[in-house]
Amino acid sequence: MSQQPGSLENIILKAIWTLEEDDNNVIRVMDVKALVNETNEDNQKWAYTTIKTVMDRLVVKKLLKKTLKGKKYFYNSTISRNEYGKSFIKRTIKDYYNNDFRAFQKMLKEIEQDYLSLV
């Protein structure tokens, strides 16, 4: 993975993974735009051009691949949700816990307790 994605990039990646999990191998910008705007928690509505620009940025970062079929472009992820999650957690342990996995585990237990007290 070349670069860490930004906030809208993460939203778009999650949308792509969701579409792929639904066995959609022909993902267009308009599909991603519809899903992002439908599921966005803060009711932000993103324009087609914004979504396309960010998806093309994810292609440059090698997190998406772009394929021309006929006259249309289609997108797919180059990394699965689980692979990206693992990579993110490893980076977090390295960057914030000085590669100390036990300290990271301790923090996870604290989060688990906080979470369980909310449910």
C-alpha positions as CSV (number, residue, x, y, z in Angstrom):
1,M,0.0,0.0,0.0
2,S,1.6,3.2,-1.1
3,Q,-0.2,6.0,0.9
4,Q,-2.7,6.3,3.6
5,P,-6.1,7.5,2.3
6,G,-7.9,10.6,3.6
7,S,-11.4,10.8,5.1
8,L,-13.5,10.9,1.8
9,E,-11.0,8.3,0.4
10,N,-11.9,6.0,3.2
11,I,-15.6,6.5,2.7
12,I,-15.2,5.6,-1.0
13,L,-13.0,2.6,-0.2
14,K,-15.7,1.3,2.1
15,A,-18.4,1.8,-0.6
16,I,-16.2,0.0,-3.1
17,W,-15.7,-3.0,-0.7
18,T,-19.5,-3.1,0.0
19,L,-20.3,-3.1,-3.7
20,E,-17.7,-5.8,-4.3
21,E,-19.1,-7.9,-1.4
22,D,-22.5,-7.7,-3.2
23,D,-20.7,-9.5,-6.2
24,N,-20.7,-6.3,-8.2
25,N,-17.6,-6.5,-10.4
26,V,-18.7,-3.6,-12.6
27,I,-18.3,-0.6,-10.3
28,R,-18.9,2.8,-11.9
29,V,-18.4,6.2,-10.3
30,M,-22.2,6.7,-10.3
31,D,-22.6,3.5,-8.2
32,V,-20.1,4.7,-5.7
33,K,-21.7,8.2,-5.6
34,A,-25.2,6.7,-5.0
35,L,-24.0,4.5,-2.1
36,V,-21.8,7.2,-0.5
37,N,-24.6,9.7,-0.6
38,E,-27.2,7.2,0.6
39,T,-25.1,5.9,3.6
40,N,-23.3,9.1,4.6
41,E,-24.0,9.7,8.3
42,D,-23.6,13.5,8.2
43,N,-25.9,13.9,5.2
44,Q,-23.1,15.4,3.1
45,K,-24.0,15.0,-0.6
46,W,-21.0,14.6,-2.8
47,A,-21.0,15.6,-6.4
48,Y,-20.2,13.1,-9.2
49,T,-17.0,15.1,-10.1
50,T,-15.8,15.0,-6.5
51,I,-16.3,11.3,-6.2
52,K,-14.6,10.7,-9.6
53,T,-11.6,12.9,-8.6
54,V,-11.1,11.0,-5.3
55,M,-11.5,7.6,-7.0
56,D,-8.8,8.6,-9.6
57,R,-6.6,9.7,-6.7
58,L,-7.0,6.3,-5.1
59,V,-5.9,4.8,-8.5
60,V,-2.7,6.8,-8.3
61,K,-2.2,5.6,-4.7
62,K,-2.7,2.0,-6.1
63,L,-5.7,1.3,-3.8
64,L,-8.1,1.1,-6.8
65,K,-7.6,-0.1,-10.3
66,K,-9.4,1.5,-13.2
67,T,-10.4,-0.5,-16.3
68,L,-11.7,0.8,-19.6
69,K,-14.5,-1.4,-21.1
70,G,-15.9,0.0,-24.2
71,K,-16.3,3.7,-23.6
72,K,-16.7,3.4,-19.8
73,Y,-14.4,3.1,-16.9
74,F,-14.9,0.6,-14.1
75,Y,-13.2,0.5,-10.7
76,N,-12.2,-2.3,-8.3
77,S,-10.1,-2.3,-5.1
78,T,-6.6,-3.7,-5.2
79,I,-6.7,-4.6,-1.5
80,S,-9.5,-6.2,0.5
81,R,-11.2,-4.7,3.5
82,N,-9.4,-7.3,5.8
83,E,-6.0,-6.8,4.2
84,Y,-6.3,-3.0,4.6
85,G,-7.6,-3.4,8.2
86,K,-4.6,-5.6,9.1
87,S,-2.2,-3.1,7.5
88,F,-3.8,-0.2,9.3
89,I,-3.6,-2.0,12.7
90,K,0.1,-2.9,12.1
91,R,0.8,0.7,11.2
92,T,-1.0,1.9,14.3
93,I,1.0,-0.5,16.5
94,K,4.2,0.7,14.9
95,D,3.4,4.5,14.9
96,Y,1.5,4.9,18.2
97,Y,2.7,2.0,20.4
98,N,6.4,1.7,19.3
99,N,5.8,-1.8,18.0
100,D,4.7,-2.9,21.5
101,F,1.8,-5.3,20.7
102,R,1.1,-5.9,24.4
103,A,0.5,-2.2,25.0
104,F,-1.8,-2.2,22.0
105,Q,-3.7,-5.2,23.4
106,K,-4.1,-3.4,26.7
107,M,-5.7,-0.5,25.0
108,L,-8.0,-2.8,23.1
109,K,-9.2,-4.3,26.4
110,E,-9.9,-0.8,27.7
111,I,-11.9,0.0,24.5
112,E,-13.8,-3.3,24.8
113,Q,-14.8,-2.4,28.4
114,D,-15.9,1.1,27.3
115,Y,-17.9,-0.4,24.4
116,L,-19.5,-3.1,26.5
117,S,-20.6,-0.6,29.1
118,L,-22.5,1.3,26.3
119,V,-24.5,-1.7,25.1
